[in-house]
Amino acid sequence: MRLAILSDIHGNLPAFEAALKHLANHKPDQVILLGDVVNCAPDSAECWQLAQSLGCPMLRGNHERYTALYNTPEADPLWSTEQFAPLHWTVSQFTTAEIQAMRDLPACLRLPGAPDLLLVHASARGDHDTVAPYTPEATLHEMFPDVRERWVVRGHNHMCAVRLWERGMIITCGSAGMALDGIPTAQYLLLDQAADGWRIQHQSVPYSVEALAQRFHTSGYLKAAGPMARLYLREFQTGSPHLVPFLRDYRRWKQTHTISLSQAVDRFLAG
């Protein structure tokens, strides 16, 4: 069995299309999407529709959760603020039926014929966990309680990685739309089943970052989604983290003086 596993497309249609074209040459038996198809770039609806057209298994990522819960009592009040304007854009692109379909997506996946493999978005515990090289074993046990599969494949962290632990191996497949390892490519994972487990091949595919940047402007997204969209654009262009470092600085600046979100983004990007 050969699996092609993609995660974290984040509305980046040029990258998604490039990854699908590349993986077709490898003739996988199954394509699997681990979530976060939507949000952050302009073309969430187009990426969602392309994902649906594949007829493949798909998991719910934290960004599908944000989108599905946005207009419900379960929504975080912070989501209605300017800081989450990109999410406002994303939600506006979908029908009620599509949003319900996101809510109904499973959180994990086990495949017939692969009893040693578990697929999740972030962890078996939730959709927002980070697995790093320094994550303590005790924390990994909390993230993957009662998991007995030797091989766990996940997305969420936007960097390709392999983490050994006492139960086996945790493989992070990278991001098909928003790589954050300093190289803006479309990443995905090939897994080949073998007698002793799985052979791992991380893939990195060039795509037109310029075409994506144009969509930020021509779609109206950059204007509608406000200052945070500028940070997302910089992340896509550089393949490096901007949003999380910005929020850290923004919280610190607000403790000492009044500063608007737009002013803070200007300051951060200038620095």
ABEGO torsion letter per residue (X at the ends): XBBBBBBGAGGBAAAAAAAAAAAAAAGBABBBBAEGABEGBAAAAAAAAAAAAAGBBBBBBAAAAAAAAAABAABBAAAABAAAAAAAAAAAABBAAAAAAAAABBABBBBBGBAABBBBAABAABAABBBBAABBAAAAAAABBGBABABBBBBGAGBBBBBBBAAEBBBBAEBAABBAAGBBBBBBBBBBBBAAEBBBBBBBBBBBAAAAAAAAAAAGAAAAAEAAAAAAAAAAAAGBBAAAAAAAAAAAAAAABBBBAAAAAAAAAAX
